Amino acid sequence: MSDRKAPVLWDRDIVGRALVDSFRKLDPRVQLRNPVMFVVEVTALAVTIILLRDSFAARGALVKFELQIALWLWFTVLFANFAEAMAEGRGKAQADNLRKTRTETYAKLVGADGSISSVAATSLRRGDVVMVEAGDIIPGDGEVIEGVAAVNEAAITGESAPVIRESGGDRSAVTGGTTVISDYIKVKITANPGETFLDRMIGLVEGAQRQKTPNEIALSILLSGLTVIFLLVCVTLYPYALYGGTILSLPVIVALLVCLIPTTIGGLLSAIGIAGMDRLVQHNVLAMSGRAVEAAGDVDTLLLDKTGTITLGNRMATEFIAVAGVAVEELAEAAQLASLADETPEGRSITVLAKREFNLRGRDLAQHNARFIAFSAQTRMSGVDIDDRMIRKGASEQVLEFARSNGGAPPPELAGIVEGIAKSGGTPLAVADRGRVLGVVHLKDVVKDGIRERFERLRAMGLRTVMITGDNPLTAAAIAREAGVDDFRAEATPETKLRLIREEQAQGKLVAMIGDGTNDAPALAQADVGVAMNAGTQAAREAGNMIDLDSNPTKIMEVVEIGKQLLITRGALTTFSIANDVAKYFAIIPAMFVLGYPELQALNVMHLSTPQSAILSAVIFNALIIIALIPLALRGVAYRPLGAAAILTRNLLIYGLGGVVIPFIGIKAIDMIVAALHLA
């Protein structure tokens, strides 16, 4: 797997573009999508109008104070815009890299009569058939309907190793912008211009099509409600202040409002969501919606196919077990001879194991007039006839029958060896030389290195893992035990997967499913998080709400971690923002009303210089804290596989307590600078 390189956080190009976009986002139609920052922009505009009025009235000291308030209110809006623009800018940098894969490509359109004509790739429509030969760029998304070829998908996945695409099966989908490097294929186009995978990918990583998730909408409603409440409070302050003998100007009330409403999380909320999707792109996973990223963070159950996900996908020879009276080296030598012409993964693994264990190397058998016997479903054996030897390997029943037909008798211990291998989840492959049974080769599904540790980490994250396989229960149980999954379903069909997902969801659980075949499409569509392999079929890719460009099924752990990191980051910064606001209440309000209510001096624990200095310091801090938290919003809070209670306690201690303490320190430090420079 080759992760896409993440843009540097403060990359000059990204920052430059974000600065420009920050001003573009001042458009009220854009700000209206964020009610909290829309209120800040309206108040900044109101203070600016008052500033202009007082400037013409030549109120020098008042103008100086109002100018600073107005500037910092505009800075608050711009800093929030900058945070969102930075998150979008990282996605746009990814999109720019993808756009480089687009060229003025011409396609070889195959006519109904078989003729080939050259047309612009942009003119292709769904259903067209094109010929793509070595060196050609595949002009659009499609399905291979004829031929087999090696395809370089580095432009999409970042992985330079070519992949095989062929008609039929689960390796027939191709992506526009990738390059055929050998042979040829005929491709049936499955997407119109503007609807291709690359188009969707560019749009999604840019963030332009990102919709707010349900959690984000709920949080936005809460923040809007708090904003309305504090707006009503501040509106009533003016007559209240007059009654108490304290005169509050409109700029001061506006500044107080901005300090009290949750501007910190309001300014960073959108950036957190966009950055979560961007982190997935950096891992070569494309989420079709922000909702899918959030759901990944809340997943309870994970369904995984055995083959290719938990195991390497091919049975491998792991052991030679000779019967009594036969040397293990003799068994290995016979098994290797029978496998020299066997190009299956199992056959190659036998040759490799014999070489590794006994230093037996392949030999030139031409002078021996060797005749290789190919495997067939009828005989269930393969082998070689060489000199006066007839070596066969295959299913134990067929090999025993072969030995009996050549005058041999089955060794008494053979049945026990075969049964033991089967119970362990392996496949016994008997070997005989004419009538003499030599022993058994143990073939097994090799569990991927580190997979058990990955499942332990998923378990620590609160996920239950379920292995899905078409194997018999005995084999499935052995693999599940070795891999360390929590549960398994043997002899599974597509209907079994779908039924299992629905059963889990009926219990209120969120389910993630990984698949790559057309038969996985129903389950992928039903799952809350459906991760489709990019190397899989078009049906699977369209059914899932995430696509793994590397086609690495074990990457689900990173997907879940990024989802949890998104939720934790949003929760942590919300906690900080609310605690931050509470601290500002105690910092500002006593200093503002102490002249009218001297009793409040006891609450003025920060001993701020003047009421004007207090409100100006709070406004400055309110703006600067957004900028200070942008790196955390974009990178996310580091995720650790802890329980929900432990994460809550950690967030309260770090971000809750920190949100209370930091404003006291920050506002006091700014107040000292403001007083020293006589800014208020």
Sequence and secondary structure as in RCSB ss.txt:
>XXXX:A:sequence
MSDRKAPVLWDRDIVGRALVDSFRKLDPRVQLRNPVMFVVEVTALAVTIILLRDSFAARGALVKFELQIALWLWF
TVLFANFAEAMAEGRGKAQADNLRKTRTETYAKLVGADGSISSVAATSLRRGDVVMVEAGDIIPGDGEVIEGVAA
VNEAAITGESAPVIRESGGDRSAVTGGTTVISDYIKVKITANPGETFLDRMIGLVEGAQRQKTPNEIALSILLSG
LTVIFLLVCVTLYPYALYGGTILSLPVIVALLVCLIPTTIGGLLSAIGIAGMDRLVQHNVLAMSGRAVEAAGDVD
TLLLDKTGTITLGNRMATEFIAVAGVAVEELAEAAQLASLADETPEGRSITVLAKREFNLRGRDLAQHNARFIAF
SAQTRMSGVDIDDRMIRKGASEQVLEFARSNGGAPPPELAGIVEGIAKSGGTPLAVADRGRVLGVVHLKDVVKDG
IRERFERLRAMGLRTVMITGDNPLTAAAIAREAGVDDFRAEATPETKLRLIREEQAQGKLVAMIGDGTNDAPALA
QADVGVAMNAGTQAAREAGNMIDLDSNPTKIMEVVEIGKQLLITRGALTTFSIANDVAKYFAIIPAMFVLGYPEL
QALNVMHLSTPQSAILSAVIFNALIIIALIPLALRGVAYRPLGAAAILTRNLLIYGLGGVVIPFIGIKAIDMIVA
ALHLA
>XXXX:A:secstr
        TT HHHHHHHHHHHHHTTSHHHHTTSHHHHHHHHHHHHHHHHHHHHHHTT HHHHHHHHHHHHHHHH
HHHHHHHHHHHHHHHHHHHHHHHHTT    EEEEE TTS EEEEEGGG  TT EEEEETT B  S EEEEEEEEE
EE HHHHS  S EEEESSTT  EE TT EEEEEEEEEEE S TT SHHHHHHHHHHTTT    HHHHHHHHHHHH
HHHHHHHHHHHHHHHHHHHT    HHHHHHHHHHHS HHHHHHHHHHHHHHHHHHHHTTEEES HHHHHHHHT  
EEEEETBTTTEEEEEEEEEEEE TTS HHHHHHHHHHHHTT  SHHHHHHHHHHHHHH       GGGT EEE  
 TTT EEEEEETTEEEEEE HHHHHHHHHHTT    TTHHHHHHHHHHTT EEEEEEETTEEEEEEEEEEEE TT
HHHHHHHHHHTT EEEEE SS HHHHHHHHHHHT SEEE S  HHHHHHHHHHHHHTT  EEEEE SGGGHHHHH
HSSEEEEETTS HHHHHH SEEETT  GGGHHHHHHHHHHHHHHHHHHHHHHHHHHHHHHHHHHHHHHTTT GGG
GGG TT  S HHHHHHHHHHHHHHHHHHHHHHHHH        HHHHHHHHIIIIIHHHHHHHHHHHHHHHHHHH
HTT  
